[in-house]
Amino acid sequence: MGERILIVDDDPLLCNFLTLTLHRAGYETEAVYSGQDALDYLSGSAVDLILLDIMMADLNGFEVLNALRSDPLTESIPVVVLTARVDAISQKTGLDAGAVEYLTKPITPEALIGRVREILSPDA
């Protein structure tokens, strides 16, 4: 069984693309479509990595990231921000809040898989 990745994005088409891309690379995925759904999911399930959008209707990605970092159950899960926001302030905010990487959309499958592999297997 591959490592488990939680995809958090309110765009179902993007979630499907990410799921397909990650499955082809050998990862297991679960997709949720809101920040609150992500927190609810993580209260009962463990994952190895989270791909997190910033712009969502209920809780934005920064709020989710802050909640994850303040919870002992989720504080050490690597979070990759994957967003359309390209401004330096958003990037600094995400990284300062504890994201291990800040990637912008659109992203190629090769770039995504490359970063995911580096994060999950840094010594490989």
Buried (B, 14 or more C-beta within 10 A) or exposed (E): EEBBBBBBBBBEEBBEBBBEBBEEBEBBBBBBBBBBBBBEBBEEEEBBBBBBBBEBEBBBBBBBBBBBBEEEEBEEBBBBBBBEBEEEEBBEBBBEBBBBBBBBEEBEBEEBBEBBBEBBEEEE
